[in-house]
Structure formats: C-alpha cells, structure tokens
C-alpha cells in the first residue's frame, strides 16, 4: 500500500482568476482600528464557565456593583 504524502497539496484551482477580482479599499477599517479594541482572551478555565459574552458581561456588572459599594481607600 502506498503511503500518502504528508505534504498538503495546493487547494487553489487553475481556473481561479484573481486578476478579475475588484481591488480592495485602502484604509476601509482604519477609523475603527484607531478606536481600539474591546476583545479580551479568556483563559481556558474561565471560558469553560462563561460560555458567551452575555454571561461574562453579567458577571462583570455584578463585580462592578459590588466594588461601587465598597468604601474608597486612599493610598
């Protein structure tokens, strides 16, 4: 039995004509990029508990409310 090559073959077909595609728009997302991002990477153990953004938001709002009730301490 012949072994399969471990090297992955190119998935592009010869009939794809990239020259006929419209050109991209330069700076299309630059304004949004400059505003920054609100994405965070959760550790795996945390992600197992919080399955979606709604669960994370609810937990963070609970923490924010609890923290607002604490007396402020000065350094």
Backbone as JSON Lines, residues from 0, in Angstrom:
{"i":0,"aa":"X","n":[0.85,-1.18,0.0],"ca":[0.0,0.0,0.0],"c":[0.89,1.24,0.0]}
{"i":1,"aa":"X","n":[0.57,2.18,-0.85],"ca":[1.37,3.39,-0.99],"c":[0.98,4.4,0.1]}
{"i":2,"aa":"X","n":[1.99,4.97,0.77],"ca":[1.73,5.96,1.81],"c":[1.38,7.3,1.18]}
{"i":3,"aa":"X","n":[0.47,8.02,1.82],"ca":[0.12,9.35,1.36],"c":[1.22,10.32,1.76]}
{"i":4,"aa":"X","n":[1.42,11.28,0.93],"ca":[2.41,12.31,1.22],"c":[1.92,13.17,2.38]}
{"i":5,"aa":"X","n":[2.82,13.5,3.3],"ca":[2.45,14.36,4.42],"c":[2.29,15.8,3.96]}
{"i":6,"aa":"X","n":[2.87,16.13,2.82],"ca":[2.79,17.49,2.3],"c":[1.4,17.75,1.75]}
{"i":7,"aa":"X","n":[0.82,18.84,2.15],"ca":[-0.54,19.19,1.72],"c":[-0.48,19.81,0.33]}
{"i":8,"aa":"X","n":[-1.35,19.36,-0.52],"ca":[-1.38,19.89,-1.88],"c":[-2.07,21.25,-1.89]}
{"i":9,"aa":"X","n":[-1.72,22.04,-2.88],"ca":[-2.31,23.36,-3.04],"c":[-3.8,23.22,-3.35]}
{"i":10,"aa":"X","n":[-4.64,23.94,-2.6],"ca":[-6.08,23.87,-2.79],"c":[-6.58,24.78,-3.91]}
{"i":11,"aa":"X","n":[-5.73,25.65,-4.41],"ca":[-6.16,26.59,-5.45],"c":[-6.28,25.87,-6.79]}
{"i":12,"aa":"X","n":[-7.33,26.17,-7.46],"ca":[-7.55,25.58,-8.78],"c":[-7.01,26.51,-9.86]}
{"i":13,"aa":"X","n":[-6.59,25.98,-10.97],"ca":[-6.04,26.83,-12.02],"c":[-7.06,27.78,-12.63]}
{"i":14,"aa":"X","n":[-8.35,27.48,-12.48],"ca":[-9.37,28.36,-13.08],"c":[-9.66,29.61,-12.26]}
{"i":15,"aa":"X","n":[-9.09,29.71,-11.06],"ca":[-9.28,30.93,-10.27],"c":[-8.55,32.09,-10.94]}
{"i":16,"aa":"X","n":[-9.27,33.16,-11.18],"ca":[-8.68,34.33,-11.85],"c":[-8.68,35.49,-10.86]}
{"i":17,"aa":"X","n":[-7.6,35.64,-10.12],"ca":[-7.51,36.69,-9.12],"c":[-7.4,38.09,-9.72]}
{"i":18,"aa":"X","n":[-6.97,38.17,-10.96],"ca":[-6.83,39.47,-11.62],"c":[-8.19,40.08,-11.92]}
{"i":19,"aa":"X","n":[-9.24,39.27,-11.97],"ca":[-10.57,39.8,-12.27],"c":[-11.31,40.28,-11.01]}
{"i":20,"aa":"X","n":[-10.74,40.03,-9.83],"ca":[-11.38,40.47,-8.59],"c":[-11.21,41.98,-8.42]}
{"i":21,"aa":"X","n":[-12.21,42.64,-7.81],"ca":[-12.06,44.08,-7.6],"c":[-10.97,44.36,-6.57]}
{"i":22,"aa":"X","n":[-10.35,45.49,-6.7],"ca":[-9.28,45.86,-5.78],"c":[-9.86,46.19,-4.41]}
{"i":23,"aa":"X","n":[-9.08,45.98,-3.38],"ca":[-9.51,46.31,-2.02],"c":[-9.53,47.82,-1.82]}
{"i":24,"aa":"X","n":[-10.23,48.24,-0.78],"ca":[-10.31,49.67,-0.46],"c":[-9.28,49.97,0.62]}
{"i":25,"aa":"X","n":[-8.34,50.84,0.31],"ca":[-7.28,51.18,1.25],"c":[-7.86,52.01,2.41]}
{"i":26,"aa":"X","n":[-7.54,51.6,3.63],"ca":[-7.99,52.33,4.81],"c":[-9.45,52.13,5.15]}
{"i":27,"aa":"X","n":[-10.06,51.09,4.66],"ca":[-11.5,50.85,4.88],"c":[-11.85,50.76,6.38]}
{"i":28,"aa":"X","n":[-10.98,50.16,7.15],"ca":[-11.28,49.93,8.57],"c":[-10.37,50.74,9.5]}
{"i":29,"aa":"X","n":[-9.68,51.72,8.97],"ca":[-8.69,52.44,9.78],"c":[-9.34,53.21,10.93]}
{"i":30,"aa":"X","n":[-10.5,53.8,10.72],"ca":[-11.17,54.56,11.79],"c":[-11.55,53.63,12.95]}
{"i":31,"aa":"X","n":[-12.09,52.47,12.61],"ca":[-12.46,51.51,13.64],"c":[-11.21,50.99,14.36]}
{"i":32,"aa":"X","n":[-10.13,50.77,13.64],"ca":[-8.89,50.3,14.23],"c":[-8.32,51.32,15.22]}
{"i":33,"aa":"X","n":[-8.41,52.58,14.86],"ca":[-7.86,53.62,15.73],"c":[-8.64,53.78,17.02]}
{"i":34,"aa":"X","n":[-9.9,53.37,17.02],"ca":[-10.7,53.45,18.25],"c":[-10.25,52.42,19.27]}
{"i":35,"aa":"X","n":[-9.53,51.45,18.84],"ca":[-9.06,50.4,19.74],"c":[-9.95,49.19,19.67]}
{"i":36,"aa":"X","n":[-9.74,48.29,20.57],"ca":[-10.5,47.05,20.57],"c":[-11.04,46.77,21.96]}
{"i":37,"aa":"X","n":[-12.09,45.99,22.01],"ca":[-12.65,45.6,23.29],"c":[-12.62,44.08,23.44]}
{"i":38,"aa":"X","n":[-11.8,43.43,22.65],"ca":[-11.7,41.98,22.72],"c":[-10.71,41.58,23.8]}
{"i":39,"aa":"X","n":[-11.05,40.54,24.52],"ca":[-10.14,40.0,25.53],"c":[-10.05,38.49,25.33]}
{"i":40,"aa":"X","n":[-8.94,37.92,25.69],"ca":[-8.74,36.49,25.59],"c":[-8.93,35.88,26.97]}
{"i":41,"aa":"X","n":[-9.89,34.98,27.07],"ca":[-10.15,34.32,28.35],"c":[-9.29,33.08,28.47]}
{"i":42,"aa":"X","n":[-8.81,32.82,29.67],"ca":[-8.11,31.57,29.92],"c":[-9.1,30.42,29.79]}
{"i":43,"aa":"X","n":[-8.6,29.24,29.51],"ca":[-9.5,28.1,29.24],"c":[-10.43,27.79,30.41]}
{"i":44,"aa":"X","n":[-9.9,27.86,31.63],"ca":[-10.74,27.54,32.78],"c":[-11.87,28.56,32.94]}
{"i":45,"aa":"X","n":[-11.6,29.81,32.62],"ca":[-12.63,30.86,32.7],"c":[-13.64,30.67,31.56]}
{"i":46,"aa":"X","n":[-13.15,30.36,30.38],"ca":[-14.04,30.18,29.23],"c":[-15.0,29.01,29.42]}
{"i":47,"aa":"X","n":[-14.6,28.02,30.19],"ca":[-15.49,26.89,30.45],"c":[-16.7,27.32,31.27]}
{"i":48,"aa":"X","n":[-16.52,28.31,32.14],"ca":[-17.61,28.77,32.99],"c":[-18.49,29.78,32.25]}
{"i":49,"aa":"X","n":[-17.86,30.69,31.51],"ca":[-18.59,31.73,30.81],"c":[-18.66,31.37,29.33]}
{"i":50,"aa":"X","n":[-19.79,30.82,28.94],"ca":[-19.93,30.29,27.58],"c":[-20.15,31.35,26.51]}
{"i":51,"aa":"X","n":[-20.61,32.54,26.91],"ca":[-20.86,33.58,25.9],"c":[-20.63,34.96,26.5]}
{"i":52,"aa":"X","n":[-20.71,35.96,25.65],"ca":[-20.44,37.33,26.1],"c":[-21.47,37.82,27.11]}
{"i":53,"aa":"X","n":[-22.7,37.36,27.01],"ca":[-23.73,37.78,27.97],"c":[-23.39,37.33,29.39]}
{"i":54,"aa":"X","n":[-22.88,36.12,29.52],"ca":[-22.51,35.61,30.85],"c":[-21.33,36.39,31.42]}
{"i":55,"aa":"X","n":[-20.38,36.72,30.6],"ca":[-19.22,37.5,31.06],"c":[-19.67,38.89,31.47]}
{"i":56,"aa":"X","n":[-20.5,39.53,30.66],"ca":[-20.98,40.87,30.97],"c":[-21.77,40.89,32.28]}
{"i":57,"aa":"X","n":[-22.61,39.9,32.48],"ca":[-23.4,39.83,33.71],"c":[-22.49,39.7,34.94]}
{"i":58,"aa":"X","n":[-21.48,38.86,34.85],"ca":[-20.55,38.68,35.97],"c":[-19.76,39.96,36.24]}
{"i":59,"aa":"X","n":[-19.3,40.61,35.19],"ca":[-18.53,41.84,35.38],"c":[-19.39,42.96,35.95]}
{"i":60,"aa":"X","n":[-20.64,43.05,35.54],"ca":[-21.53,44.08,36.09],"c":[-21.79,43.82,37.58]}
{"i":61,"aa":"X","n":[-21.89,42.56,37.97],"ca":[-22.06,42.21,39.38],"c":[-20.84,42.64,40.18]}
{"i":62,"aa":"X","n":[-19.67,42.4,39.66],"ca":[-18.43,42.81,40.33],"c":[-18.37,44.33,40.42]}
{"i":63,"aa":"X","n":[-18.76,45.02,39.36],"ca":[-18.73,46.49,39.35],"c":[-19.67,47.06,40.41]}
{"i":64,"aa":"X","n":[-20.86,46.48,40.54],"ca":[-21.82,46.94,41.55],"c":[-21.28,46.7,42.96]}
{"i":65,"aa":"X","n":[-20.67,45.54,43.17],"ca":[-20.11,45.24,44.49],"c":[-18.95,46.18,44.81]}
{"i":66,"aa":"X","n":[-18.12,46.45,43.84],"ca":[-16.98,47.34,44.06],"c":[-17.44,48.77,44.33]}
{"i":67,"aa":"X","n":[-18.54,49.18,43.72],"ca":[-19.04,50.54,43.94],"c":[-19.55,50.73,45.37]}
{"i":68,"aa":"X","n":[-19.96,49.65,46.02],"ca":[-20.45,49.73,47.39],"c":[-19.34,49.8,48.42]}
{"i":69,"aa":"X","n":[-18.14,49.4,48.04],"ca":[-17.02,49.41,48.98],"c":[-16.55,50.83,49.24]}
{"i":70,"aa":"X","n":[-16.14,51.12,50.47],"ca":[-15.63,52.45,50.74],"c":[-14.29,52.66,50.0]}
{"i":71,"aa":"X","n":[-14.12,53.86,49.5],"ca":[-12.86,54.17,48.79],"c":[-11.73,54.3,49.78]}
{"i":72,"aa":"X","n":[-10.59,53.74,49.44],"ca":[-9.42,53.83,50.29],"c":[-8.39,54.69,49.59]}
{"i":73,"aa":"X","n":[-7.73,55.55,50.33],"ca":[-6.69,56.39,49.77],"c":[-5.33,55.77,50.07]}
{"i":74,"aa":"X","n":[-4.41,55.99,49.19],"ca":[-3.08,55.39,49.34],"c":[-2.22,56.08,50.32]}
